[in-house]
Each structure stands twice: as structure tokens, then as C-alpha cells.
Amino acid sequence: MKKIIKILLLSSTSLLAQVTPNVADGTPVGITYEQDAVALTLVAEAGGEGEIGVKLVADVIHERSVRRKLTPYEVVAQPHQFEGFMKGDRTHKLYPYALMLAVLLEEGHDPFPELAFDQFRAFKRSPLPGWAINARVYKNHVFFEEPTE
């Protein structure tokens, strides 16, 4: 079964991705392994929280990418950072949206320019560290910033 992805530019910062059946290794045609990995991670981390939840996690990836001078893929692939690394499902209804965000992240676009969250956690699972600032809850996650010097 082959998977083809059509990406249509809707505006300077908006893409529409349409997913069709996948190639043997699962990475969609026309999409890099790195973009697919970021999209799968986004779906695994926040696929149950709708587009806004996925976009908030994408913003965390963007902020870490900028602050640490890493690619979005390097951010999600770091050990012990994203439990959902590569664990998402390409058949998830939000995978095309997550893939669009992965492409935009790779191009340096900030999903939420007004926010600077670089951390998130499951809201009920673990307490915030004492240094956390600007914490905000969205559904099952709490997003926050690590202070910069």
C-alpha cells in the first residue's frame, strides 16, 4: 500500500495536508522521515486534545528548537523528553494537521508567536517544578516556561 501526501499552500503560514495510503516503511511520500517523526510525536502527545492541544505541543517544540538551536526533529528525538516520540498513528484524524505543523516547524514558523511555552506535562500526573513560570492549563496538560537568564 502506498501513501501519498499532497501539501497545498493556503497562505504564507498555512498548509493543507491530505494523506493517502503509505509506502512500505510507513513514511509518506514527499515527506521526510524527520517531518513524519515530529508529526507522529505531536499526535501521540496531544492527539486527544484537538487541534489546539496539538498546536500547543508544536509551540513547545518550536521554543525548544529556538532556545537550544536544534531542529524540531532533534528536539523530539532527545532521550526522555517526549514520551510519545514516534508513537503516533498515521490514521489518526489529526495526523494531516500534525504533519502540516511539522513542516511549518521545520521552516521556522512559530505556531503561537504570543506564547513562549517550552515545557508541558500531564496536568494531573506530576507537580510543576518550583522554577516554572507562566503556567497555563489546557485540557489534560499544563504548559509553562523555564526562565531564561
N, C-alpha and C positions, 0 to 999 in steps of 0.2 A: 504494500500500500504506500503511495506517495503522498507527501504533504506539501502543498504549495501555499505560500503566503503572499497575498497581494497587499502592498502597502501603498496607500494613496495619501498624498499630501493634501490636507484640508486647509491648512493655513501654515504660517511660518512655524508654529509650535504644536500643531495638531495632526495626528496621523490616524488613519483607519486601517486596521489590520484584519484581513479576512483569512482564516485558517482553513485549509483543506487537508486531506489525509497525508500522513507523514512518510518520510523516507525510512530506510532500514534502521538507521541509528537513532531515529526519533527527532533529530534536529530539522526543523522546517527548511525547505529550500529557500535560498535568498536571505537567510538569517544566520548570523554567526553563532557558533557554539556559546560564546560569551553572552550574547544577547538572549539566547534561549535560556541559559542558566540563570540570568537575572530575572527573566520573566517567570520561570518556574519557582524561583525563590519568593517572588512577590506573591504569587498565587498561594503558595504553601503558608506564608506568614500571615496573609490578610485576606485571602480569597473569600472567607466567610463574612467579611465586613464591608463588602461592596466596593464600588469604585473609589470612594473617598478613603476608606481604610487602605486599599492598595496604593493609592496616591500618597498617603501619609508615609507609608513604609518606603516608597520610592524617594520621598523627600529626605528621609533619614540616610538612604544610600547616597543621594546627591551630596548632602552635607558632609558625610564622612569622606566621600571621594575628594571634595574640595579641600577639606581640612588636612587630610592625610596624604594628599597628592597621589591618589590611587585611581585606577579605572573602576567603574561600577562593578565589573566582574571581580576585580581584586578585593573590593570591599566585601562582597557577599561570600567569597571563597575563603576568607580568613578563618582559621580554626576558631571554634567556639563563639562565633559572632551571630550567625543566623542558623537557628535550628532547622529551618525549612530549606536550607541550601539544596537546590536541585530536586526537591521532593514534591514539587507541584505537579499538577495533572494538566497535560495539554488539551484535554477535553473539557476542562473547567470553563464555564461560561465567561469568566473574566480573563482567560489566558490571552485572547487577542488584545484586550485593553492593557494587560501587563506587558505584553510584547511591545506594544506601541510605546509605553513608558520606558522600557529597557532601551529601545532605540534612541529615544529622546535623551535619556540619561547619558548614554554613550556620546551624544553630541554636545553634552554640557548644559542642557536645559534644566532649570530648577522647577520642579513640579509645583511648589508653593513658595514663591520668592519672598513672601511676607513672613515665612516661618524659618526657623533655624534649628529644628529638632535634629539631633544626631544620635539619639538613643530612643529605644522603646522597649517595653516589657509587657507581658500579660498583666493586666490590671490586678487581678486577684492572686496572682502566683507569688510575687516577690515584692518586698518593700522597695521603695526608691532609695538610692544611696543619698547620704546626707548632703552631698555636693550638688545634687540635681537642681536645676533652675528652670523656670518657665514650664512647669509640668501641665499637661492638658490630657484629659481622658477622652478617648473616642471608642465607643462600644467596649470591647474587651481588652483594649490596650491603653497604656499610658505612654505618652510621648514627652520627652524632655530634652534639655540641653546639658551638655557638660560645659562648665565655664571655660572660656578661653583666657589666656593670660594677657 
